[in-house]
Amino acid sequence: MVGNKRIAFAFLFVFCASAQAAEKIYYPRPESATDPRTEYPVKLLELALKKSDAQYDLQPSVATMVQGRAITEVESNKGNVHIVWTMTSKEREQQLLPIRIPIYKGLIGWRLPLVMQKDADQFKGVKSIADMNRFDAGQGHDWPDTEILRSNGLKVNGATNYEGLFKMLENGRFHYFPRSVAEIWAEAETHASKGIVVDKNIALHYPAAFYYFVNKNNKQLADTVTRGLEKAISDGSFEKLFQQFNGPTIKRSNLENRAIIELKNPLLPAETPLNRKELWFRPGM
């Protein structure tokens, strides 16, 4: 009887110690309950933490927040948000510590236009940046994409609210809302009742990387996530998860039969690992 009590006490002690060791890590709660963009980055982050045998309890932040605020929270190091995923830029890599493994394998730089059903053929015959000049795009005002598009001579209307962009498109405030192949199909389905559809004619492309970022002083978390991602790449579980979430949308996007309009990305840091071919998506591969 005494032996059983000792075993039970020892088990309870180990359980409590493990629970205490599981440090809470907060990521940004999405702005909208219908926003599908969070699931894959969270699943990949969970995989990375599992592969690194890390004792972390991953949780959404208490408050919902736009991208700009999430970055500010990580930078402030107050503990409200510990990690964020966003497109990299020279400015962001000065603010935060990047984990230089592109979580979407560069798919975030392959952009298709969301348009209104009545304008579904507006890009028919469009082949170049010059052809795009008569159209206005909509983007988040604090997204790196906005500066990338403008630097290539495209006209962009900035908005402060993610859901507001769909309303602005519906109301004719701009002609198209370029979204990545990784995001667009779920968004189109969510907003189909508004008459929003995916254009079938063109794709914009620029080299881009979506990274996890942490506070500059949180090297321990950065090393943990990096180690886990590298293990997942090596054993194939990264690619398996990537294909699970993105394979059907890549196929549905039919990139091989679209006019590809190549854009430059002046925001791309020199440290971007473009030489690691296994980290990047290429159509038809």
C-alpha positions, 0 to 999 in steps of 0.5 A: 500500500505504501509502495503504491502511494509512493508510486502515485506521488512520484507520478504526480510529481513528474506530471506537475513538473512537466506541466510547469516546464511547458512554457506558454507561447502565444501566436497572434489570434486571427482578426476574423473567425472565418480567416483560414490563414492560421491553420497551416502555420500553426500546424507547422509550428506544432510539428517543429516544436514536436520534432525539437522535443520542446516543452512549449504550450502553443496558444493564440493570443488573448486579443485579435490583432492585425499584422502590424500590431502582432509585429509590434507585440513581438518586438515589445517583448511584453509576453502577449505574443511570442512568435508571428509569421509574416512575409520577410523584408529588410525592415522586418529582419531589423525589427525581429529575429527571422527563422530563415526557412520559408514556411510556404516554400515561396508559394506566398509570392505566387499571387492570383487575383480575386475579382468580382464575377462580373469582371471575371474576364478583365485580365484576358489577354493581359501579358505584362506589367504595362497591361496591368497599369489600367487596374487598381489592386487592393492590399493591406496598408502594412503588408510588404506586398503593397510596397512590392507591387508599387515598386513595380509600377502597379497601382495599389489601394491600402486598407487597414482591415483584412475583412474590409478588403473583401468589402472594398472589392465588392463595392468597386473600390479597386479591380482586384485583390491579389492573394497567394496560391496558399490563401486564395481558394479558401478565401474565395469560398468564404466570400463566394456569396459576395460574388467574389471569384478567382481570376483564371487568366494571370498570376503575379510572381515575385520571390518572397519568403514567409518566415516565423519571427521572434523577438531579437532576444529570444534566440532560444525559441528561434533555435528550437523552431529552426531545429524542429523545422530542419528535422521535419525537412530532413525526414519529409514531414515538412513536405508532407504537411505542405502538400496536405495543406497546399497540394490541392490548391496548387493543382487547382491554381493551374499555374502552367496555363496562366500568363505569368507576370514576373515582378521584382522584390526590392524588399528581399534581404540578401540573406534569403536562402535562395540557394537551398532549392529544397526550400522553394516551390516551383510549378510543375515540380 
